[in-house]
Amino acid sequence: MYAVVTRLADFFAMLGGAILFVIVLVTTTNTGAFILDRIVGPFGLNVSGLPGYEDFVQLAISGAALMFFPFTQASRGHVAVDLFVANAPMPVKWLLDRMWLTLTAGVALFLAWWMVQGMIEVRADAAEAGVLGWPIWPFYIPGIASMILWAIVSVSQMFGDARYA
């Protein structure tokens, strides 16, 4: 189970990276259009930027940024301070690790719950992106899924990770 969850966290990170790559491409294109507009402007020509660029970046980054949390948890990349327990007996380290994994899972589920509440509210309000007119609520789904996966990774580490075995 732990291996499956870790692979899913890897997939989420890769998908988040792909979304960030698209954001970089769109940003580069938009910036290039503005630069080209400055260059050809004196000749009476006009090159416009991408309409709705800000909407797209805001909506895309909102999900992509959270998609890295499960991977970071799976690779134990979150900040940990072991200064006070470096010389502690292994059972104490094991207990502290399980306590932090439980707390992490709880925080991730708490955030997922609030994101679901936000998504329900945004959907009920029929909120849309200003320029593009896209509904905003679907862009909550990757973040919610990421928070749930983050919690699952934390729980699976309690049972499948041999860090303090």
C-alpha positions, 0 to 999 in steps of 0.5 A: 500500500505504501508503494502505491501511495508513494507512486501516486504522490510522484504522479501528483508532483509530475502533474503539478510540474507539468502545470507549472511548465504550461504556466511558464510557457504562457507567461513567456508567450505573454511577456514576449507579446508585450516586448514585441508590442514595444518593438513594433509600436513605433511602426504603428503596429500592435501586438496584444498580450494574451487575454485572461492571462492573469485569470489562467495563472491564478487558477492554474497555480492554485491547484499546482502548488498544492500538488507537491505536498504529498510528494514532499511528505512521501520523501520526508522533505518537510522541515523537521527539527531533530536537534532535541531528539537526536540522541533519544532512544529509538522508541521515543523517536518512533513515538514522536514520528507517529505523533507528527504523522498523525498531526500532519494527516489531521492538518491535511484533512482539516485543510481539505475540509475547508477547501471543500467548504470553499468550493461549495460556496464558490459554486453556489455563488457561480463565481467566474474568472473575470476575463475568461469567464471560466467557473472557479470551483473546478480548480479547487478539485486538484487542491482537495485531492492533494490534501487528501493524498497528503493525509493518506501518505502521512497515515501510510508512513505510520504503517509502511515506512521503515524510518524508525523500524 
